[in-house]
Amino acid sequence: MKTILRHPAAKIIVFVLCLAPLLWLGYRWRMNLLGFNRAETIARFTGDCVLRLLLITLAITPLRKLTGWNDLIRFRRMLGLFAFFYGCVHLLHYLWLDKGWFWPEIVEDLQVRRFFIMGLIGWGAMVPLALTSTAWAIRKMGGKKWQLLHRLTYVSAAAGVVHYYWQGKAAILDPLIYGAILIVLLGYRLVAAVLARRPRRAALVTSL
């Protein structure tokens, strides 16, 4: 597995896999296979892509530590940027195809429908993540500040899950599954942080 992750073609394969859902959606659009409510189908499809990619991005660190496959880190930036890309497609679909850039109705949705507000929070949390995804941004900010900022990934994923759940439509199980996965990933992060502090405390006590 480690050899596969280090292969020069690995990033190309991951790129194609991340792009495949959009190509599949375009094919279904072209062939008129999106069903009666095309707008809802596209919204649900692109929203699923955002949440899945965010959760996969968050799972990179636990997988690295549990399996020793450290080369997984090579794909985290790409996965995060694709999550933002699908988030932009999701938002653009709502503004353009669903609402036709009719701003009075869009403003009304944001005032009346709380799940739209939560969706906007989720997308907004991804904007600084995308803007600081470059090596230049990491050098300018410093590693600790950059890592602190990129904890917004959890905020974005949580907002996305709530956005999905608050729609109150038939597919309630999906956001619950996403939420359960997010809780597991967040729980791992908290447990790892607690365990990491114990050796430091022991060393401090010994030195005192």
Number of C-alpha atoms within 10 A of each C-alpha: 7 11 9 10 17 15 10 9 11 15 15 11 11 14 15 12 11 18 14 12 15 16 12 11 17 15 13 13 14 10 9 11 12 17 11 9 8 15 15 14 14 21 18 14 16 23 22 22 21 25 25 16 22 26 21 17 21 22 19 20 18 14 15 14 10 9 8 11 17 16 16 17 15 14 16 19 15 18 23 22 20 20 28 23 18 24 26 17 18 22 19 16 18 18 15 11 13 17 14 13 13 11 11 9 12 16 11 10 14 15 11 10 13 14 21 18 16 21 26 17 17 24 24 16 22 25 16 13 21 17 10 16 16 11 8 10 13 15 10 11 13 11 12 10 11 17 12 9 15 18 13 18 19 20 17 25 26 22 22 28 26 20 22 25 20 17 14 10 8 8 12 13 10 14 19 15 12 21 20 13 15 22 14 12 18 15 12 15 14 12 10 12 11 11 10 11 10 11 11 11 11 11 10 10 9 8 7 6
